[in-house]
């Protein structure tokens, strides 16, 4: 290990007992280059953040131009900042009505927290509903929604009450009643193992929320911005939530989260009392400039459609491997899950694939499922490299 690696172990708080520990020197396109010169294909796009890959020229130019103008000048919401305003306007143009008002945050978890506050204040109710397998972040309120009991329990009493229902089970939806302020759902569960629900489940969920007077919150932190083959995953289901939460790819590689809602809902935070939710760095001008540039590229280059086509091809080719270790392959666009017959095999597969120069990872709430989320701009020859490495890894774990 290099001296930098030693400092990594000694001075940075660790988030697991066995971090990957790759020492990244630079990144370009679909590739990460380690300090020893080895190249790794980023088949997870920085956990969905780097939708355009690394070092997109238009995004870098937008960052440089904004940096020359100004960085932080005032807490969010006080000054008229061009990059904030123009990104908000562009998002509203792409979202269905009546989603029309944007609030920027630093991250997806913070946007979830804000959405929970909005729901309580707007409805006057306390309860929430989330689903088994769900992941919405690791702050206290977001963690309370987590569908993995093992992740929640070590932290004691969490904000609530929260009811956890079975995902993609219409018969469970009658538990949504007049005590519920909001239901929070990922239209496709990522950390839950890339679980794609039936359209009927999402539509029934919308109808039950309407009957109960509960708000419907879509967590599109990972599924937004072309990841599922549509700009937003809600387009697959024909359902409009009361609030949509966004992050990850939103910032073009920089930290940025947001929620969008009708004005009558989100406006509840501006009075009784005013400043009902404030943030110093949310909607940072640099992040908004990068996000706007990234979004414009995604739209202009029709990367949603490209992601839908490429994702289907990747799924087809993994299925064609006919590996007995794999129980199922599923996905939507460029969000793909490979379900292994047990978690130990999945973990060995991840390690072997990384050893062959391709970064993949297993899912937090379903550790027998390996998740793929390649950059939307990935070239066919790079897909070939990634699938070849995965095929070699499958051969090795059988030995």
Residue pairs with C-beta under 8 A, 6 or more apart in sequence:
1 9
1 21
2 23
2 35
4 23
4 35
5 21
5 23
8 19
8 21
8 23
20 354
22 32
22 34
22 40
23 34
23 35
23 36
24 32
24 33
24 34
24 35
25 33
25 34
25 35
26 33
27 33
27 42
27 50
27 54
27 55
28 53
28 54
28 55
29 53
29 54
29 55
29 375
29 377
30 41
30 42
30 53
30 54
30 374
30 375
30 377
30 378
30 379
30 382
31 39
31 40
31 41
31 42
31 54
32 39
32 40
32 42
32 54
32 359
33 39
33 40
34 40
38 357
39 357
40 354
40 357
40 358
40 359
41 357
41 358
41 359
41 382
41 385
41 386
41 389
42 50
42 53
42 54
42 359
42 374
42 375
43 358
43 359
43 360
43 372
43 373
43 374
43 386
44 359
44 360
44 361
44 371
44 372
44 373
44 374
45 51
45 53
45 249
45 373
45 374
45 375
45 376
46 54
46 253
47 222
47 248
47 361
47 373
48 190
48 221
48 222
48 227
48 248
48 249
48 373
49 248
49 249
49 251
49 253
50 249
50 253
50 375
51 225
51 226
51 227
51 249
51 294
51 298
51 303
51 375
51 376
52 59
52 252
52 253
52 294
52 297
52 298
52 303
52 375
52 376
52 377
53 375
53 376
53 377
53 378
54 253
54 375
56 252
56 253
56 293
56 294
56 297
58 293
58 294
58 296
58 297
59 252
59 253
59 290
59 293
59 294
59 297
61 293
62 252
62 289
62 290
62 292
62 293
63 254
63 286
63 289
63 290
63 293
65 289
66 83
66 285
66 286
66 289
66 290
67 286
69 285
70 285
71 284
71 285
71 286
72 280
72 281
72 284
72 285
73 79
73 81
73 285
75 278
75 279
75 280
76 84
76 104
76 278
76 279
76 280
76 281
76 282
76 283
77 278
77 283
81 283
81 285
81 288
83 285
83 286
83 288
83 289
83 292
84 104
84 283
84 285
84 288
86 288
86 292
87 102
87 104
87 288
87 289
87 291
87 292
87 295
88 102
88 104
90 292
90 295
90 296
91 102
91 246
91 258
91 260
91 295
92 99
92 100
92 101
92 102
92 260
94 231
94 232
94 295
94 299
95 232
95 244
95 260
96 234
96 240
97 240
98 240
98 262
99 240
99 241
99 244
99 260
99 261
99 262
100 260
100 262
100 263
101 260
101 261
101 262
101 263
101 266
101 267
102 258
102 259
102 260
103 111
103 114
103 258
103 259
103 260
103 266
103 269
103 277
103 282
104 256
104 257
104 258
104 279
104 282
104 283
104 288
105 111
105 114
105 247
105 256
105 257
105 258
105 259
105 279
105 282
105 283
106 255
106 256
106 257
106 279
106 281
106 282
106 284
107 137
107 247
107 255
107 256
107 257
108 136
108 137
108 219
108 221
108 245
108 246
108 247
108 248
108 257
109 136
109 137
109 138
109 139
109 142
109 257
110 137
110 139
110 257
110 279
110 282
111 221
111 245
111 246
111 247
111 257
111 258
111 259
112 136
112 137
112 139
112 141
112 142
112 145
112 184
112 217
112 219
112 221
112 245
113 137
113 139
113 141
113 142
114 259
114 269
114 277
115 182
115 184
115 217
115 243
115 245
115 259
116 128
116 141
116 159
116 181
116 182
116 184
117 269
117 276
117 277
118 215
118 243
118 259
118 261
118 265
118 266
118 268
118 269
118 277
119 125
119 128
119 181
119 182
119 215
119 217
119 243
120 126
120 181
121 268
121 269
121 276
122 181
122 215
122 265
122 268
123 181
123 182
123 213
123 214
123 215
125 178
125 179
125 180
125 181
125 214
126 161
126 179
126 181
127 160
127 161
127 162
127 163
127 179
127 180
127 181
128 144
128 145
128 160
128 161
128 162
128 163
128 180
128 181
128 182
128 183
128 184
129 162
129 163
129 164
129 165
129 175
129 176
129 180
129 182
129 183
129 184
129 214
130 136
130 144
130 145
130 146
130 147
130 162
130 163
130 164
130 165
130 183
130 184
130 185
131 147
131 164
131 165
131 166
131 167
131 185
131 189
131 192
132 147
132 164
132 165
132 166
132 167
132 192
133 147
133 148
133 167
133 189
133 191
133 192
133 193
133 195
133 365
133 366
134 145
134 146
134 147
134 164
134 167
134 184
134 185
134 186
134 189
134 191
134 192
134 365
135 146
135 147
135 148
135 186
135 189
135 190
135 191
135 192
135 364
135 365
136 142
136 145
136 146
136 184
136 186
136 219
136 221
137 143
137 221
140 155
140 158
140 159
141 158
141 159
143 151
143 152
143 155
143 158
144 152
144 158
144 159
144 160
144 162
145 162
145 184
146 152
146 365
147 164
147 167
147 192
147 365
148 364
148 365
151 364
151 365
152 158
163 175
163 180
165 172
165 173
165 175
165 176
166 172
167 185
167 189
167 192
167 195
167 197
168 195
168 197
168 198
168 201
169 201
170 200
170 201
170 204
173 204
173 205
173 208
174 208
176 183
176 205
176 208
176 209
176 212
176 214
177 212
178 212
178 213
180 212
180 214
181 214
181 215
182 214
182 215
182 216
182 217
182 242
182 243
183 205
183 209
183 214
183 215
183 216
183 217
184 217
184 219
185 202
185 205
185 216
185 217
185 218
185 219
186 192
186 218
186 219
186 220
186 222
186 223
187 197
187 202
187 218
187 220
187 223
187 228
187 233
187 234
187 236
187 237
188 194
188 195
188 196
188 197
188 223
188 228
188 233
188 332
188 335
189 195
189 365
190 222
190 223
190 335
190 363
190 371
190 373
191 363
191 364
191 365
191 366
192 363
192 365
192 366
193 337
193 339
193 363
193 365
193 366
193 368
193 369
193 371
194 330
194 331
194 332
194 335
194 336
194 337
194 363
194 369
194 371
195 330
195 337
196 330
196 331
196 332
199 236
199 237
199 238
202 237
202 239
203 237
203 238
203 239
205 216
205 239
206 216
206 239
206 240
206 241
208 214
209 215
209 216
209 242
215 242
215 243
215 265
216 239
216 241
216 242
216 243
217 241
217 242
217 243
217 244
217 245
218 233
218 234
218 241
218 243
218 244
218 245
219 245
220 232
220 233
220 234
220 244
220 245
220 246
221 245
221 246
221 247
221 248
221 257
222 248
222 335
222 373
223 232
223 233
223 335
224 231
224 232
224 233
224 244
224 246
224 248
224 249
224 250
225 231
225 232
225 246
225 248
225 249
225 250
225 294
225 295
225 298
226 249
226 298
226 303
226 304
226 307
226 333
226 334
226 376
227 233
227 249
227 307
227 333
227 334
227 335
227 373
227 376
228 236
228 307
228 308
228 332
228 333
228 334
228 335
229 236
229 304
229 305
229 307
229 308
229 311
229 332
229 333
229 334
230 236
230 304
230 308
230 333
231 298
231 299
231 304
232 244
233 332
234 240
234 241
234 244
236 332
242 261
242 262
242 265
243 259
243 260
243 261
243 265
243 266
244 259
244 260
244 261
245 257
245 258
245 259
246 257
246 258
246 259
246 260
247 256
247 257
247 258
249 294
250 256
250 257
250 258
250 291
250 295
251 287
251 288
251 290
251 291
251 294
252 287
252 290
252 291
252 292
252 293
252 294
252 295
253 290
253 294
254 284
254 286
254 287
254 290
254 291
255 284
255 287
256 283
256 284
256 287
256 288
256 290
256 291
257 282
258 283
259 266
260 266
268 276
269 276
269 277
270 276
297 303
298 304
298 376
301 377
303 376
303 377
304 333
304 376
306 376
307 333
307 334
307 376
308 333
310 334
310 374
310 378
310 383
311 331
311 332
311 333
311 334
311 335
311 336
313 383
314 331
314 334
314 336
314 372
314 374
314 383
314 387
315 329
315 330
315 331
315 336
317 387
318 326
318 329
318 336
318 338
318 387
318 390
319 329
321 390
321 391
321 394
323 394
325 340
325 341
325 345
325 349
325 394
325 397
325 398
326 338
326 339
326 340
326 341
327 339
327 340
327 341
328 337
328 338
328 339
329 336
329 337
329 338
329 339
330 336
330 337
330 339
331 337
331 372
334 372
334 373
334 374
334 376
335 371
335 372
335 373
336 371
336 372
336 373
337 363
337 366
337 369
337 370
337 371
337 372
338 346
338 349
338 369
338 370
338 371
338 372
339 366
339 368
339 369
340 346
340 349
340 368
340 369
340 370
341 368
342 368
343 362
343 367
343 368
345 368
345 397
346 362
346 367
346 368
346 369
346 370
347 362
347 367
348 397
349 360
349 370
349 390
349 393
349 394
349 397
350 360
350 361
350 362
350 370
352 392
352 393
352 396
352 397
353 359
353 360
353 389
353 390
353 393
354 360
355 393
356 389
356 392
356 393
357 385
357 389
358 385
358 386
358 389
358 390
360 370
360 371
360 372
360 390
361 370
361 371
362 368
362 369
362 370
362 371
363 369
363 370
363 371
374 382
374 383
374 386
